[in-house]
Amino acid sequence: MPARLFEFVWGVLHRKGGSAFCTHITACRISGGLFHSGRKVVISVCTVDGLVQKAEIMDESSMARAVTRISFEMIERNKGTDSLCLIGLFSRGAVLAKRIAARIAEIDGGEIPVGLLDITPFRDDKPRGGCPDNSEIPFDITDKRVVIVDDVIFTGRTARAAIDGIMFRGRPMLIQLAALVDRGHRELPIRADYIGKNLPTSREETVKVLVRELDGCDKVVIYTQCPAE
């Protein structure tokens, strides 16, 4: 079948067996063909970014279990929730921080303050002072136990920028780091204190965390470069 360009709505929802799932594509090139096997349609897809899905690593239930496990670990390591607050990194880290805070509240009964941090002004590949700060942290972090929450930890540069962004606002008692996925390849001496899943990857691969609040579904997917035509 000749390659054709198809336009898809981002996060199109499908219905299967009464439960929702989605395909996470904006536009794609169909290469090879489309096959129907029973109830499942299998498509060879290269996204508009030049990527093709290699594997789905986590689904909705495994992501929920990871959030629950991280929540219990935070309570145990910090001996409760006194002085604990979460700072989620835009944008999917912010979603995960809210989920963790809600799960901790269910477990421990205490409400955990959640802030949203925009690391753009603190990135090491951009000049300082040239970017607006869209962070939303409506509480004082001084003397707090701050947990940075991100979706994927990779080189460690995002976490480093987040630490700078937090220290710019005050002097916390301590800073911890939580990530749903640790894919390795660190370039800075930074490690996560809480990890949902350790995922060995190559540098050529791309890991995307999808969340229903932004993408219409919950899953973690590995993408690779599309083969050359």
N, C-alpha and C positions, 0 to 999 in steps of 0.2 A: 504494500500500500504506500503510495507516495506520501512524503512528509507534507503535512498541512498544518496551518496555524489555527488554533481554536482559542477563543476567548472564554474564560471561566470567571465567575464571581469568586472573589477571595473567601475561602472558608465556606464553600457551598455545603449545605447540610443535606444528607441523605437519610432515608429511613430504612432500617433493616431490623426485622424481628422486634419492632416496638421500641428500639433504642436508637439514639442518634449517634452518627459518626460523620466525619467530614473529610474532604480532600482539601489540602492546603496549597492551592495554586491560584495565581492570578491570570497567567496566560501560559499556554504550553504548546510544544511541538509534538505531535504524535508521530513516533518513528517506529516502523515495524508493523503495526497493526493493532486491532482490537479483537479480543477473544472473549467469548461468553462460555462460562463453565458453571452449570447449575444456576445459582443465584448471584454468583460473583462475576463481575466484569473486570478483567485484567487488562491494564493499559500500560504500554511502555511510554513513559512521559519524561520529557526534558522541560524543566520550568523555564520561565523567561529569564531567570538568572543564570541559565546554562547548567543547571543541576538536575540530577535524577535521583529519586529515592532509592537508597540501598537497603535500608532495614528500618522497621519500627521497633524501637528499643523498649519503650514504656507505653502502656495504655492508660486509660482513665483510672482503673482500679490499682495498678502498680504505682501510679503517681500519688493516689490518695494514701496508700500504705506508706510511701516514703515520707509524705507530709506528717502522718501520724507518728512514725518512728522518730523523725527529727524533733517533733514537739515533745515527746517523752524525754529524749536525750537532753534537750535544752532545760527542762525542769530539773532533771537529775543533776546535770553538771553545775547548774547555778543554785542548787539546793532550794528550789522554789522559784517564785516569780517576782520577789521583791526587787525593785529597782531595775527590772528587766524591760527593755524596749527593743522593737524591731525596726530596722531601716531597710526598706526594699528599694532595689535599684530599678529605675524605669527601664523597660516597662513591665516585663514579665516577672522580674524579681519583686516588683511591687505587688503584683497579684499573689505571688506565692507567700509573701510576708503576711498579707491579710488572711490567707488561708491558715497559715501556721498559728497566727494570733487567735483566730477563731477556734482552732483545735485545742490550743493550750487552755483557752477559757472553758471549753467543755470538760477538759481533764481536771484542771486545777480550780476552776471557778473564778479566777481573777482576770480582769480585763487588762490586756497588754497594749500600751501605746504603740501605734504604728506610724512611722514617717516614710515619706517617699523622697528618694535622693536622686537628683540629676547630676551625674558625674561629669557632664560635658565641660564645665569650666575648669576641671581639675585633670583633664586628660594630658598625657605627656606628648601627644602628637599635635596639640593645638596651642597657640599662644595664650598665656594667661590673661584674663581680663577682657577677652574679645567675644565671650559667649554669655548670653543670659542664663541665670540660674533659676530653673523652674521647680526647684525642690519644694516639698510641702512637709515641713517638720514642725508641727505646732506645739512643741514641748521642749523643755530644757534638757539637754543630754549630759550636762555636768554631773559627775558622780553616778552616772547610770551604767548599767551593764548593757552595752549596745551590741546587738547582733545584726550584722549586714546580711541581707538575703539577696542572692542572685540566682538566675536560672542555670547558667553554665559557668564554671570556672575553667579558664584555658591558660593563657600566658601569665595571669596574675596582675596584669596592668590595670584592668578594670577595678579589681579589689584595692590596688594601691591608690587609685584615684578616689575611690570611695572613702578610704581611711583619711586621705587629705581633706575631703569634703566634710567629714565628721569632725576632725580636729579643728577645722576652721570655725566650727560653731560652738566649741566648748571642749572641756577636758573630761571625757568619760572615765569611769572607774576601770573599765576594760572594754576591749572590742573583740568580738568573735565573728566568725564568718560561716555562713551556711550556704550551700549550693545544692540544687537538685541533682546536677550532673557534674562530675569532675572528669574531664576528658584528657587531662595530662598536658604535657608540653609546656611546663612552667618556664618563664623567662626571669622571674623574680622569686626570691625566697619566701613564698607565701603558700600556705596550705589552708584548706577549709577545716573548721572544727566539726561541722555537721555535713554529711554527704548523703544524698538520696541514693545515688548510684555511681560507682566508679566505672568509667567507660573508656577502654583503650581505643584510641583512634590514630589515624595518620593525619599529618598536617594538611593534606590535600582534601580531607573530608570536612563537611560542615554539619554541625549538630544544631538542631532547632527544637526548642521547647514550645509547644503549642498549648494555649490555655483557652478554655471555653469563653472566658470574658472578652478576649480579643480575637480569637481565631475560630470560635464555634465548636471546639473540641479540645480534649486533653490527650496529648501524646508527646513522645519524644522520638524524633526521627533523625537518622543519619542520611545525608545526601553526599553524592560524589559528582564529579564533573561529567557532563554528557560526553559520550564518545564522539569523536570527530566523524563527520559525514564523508 
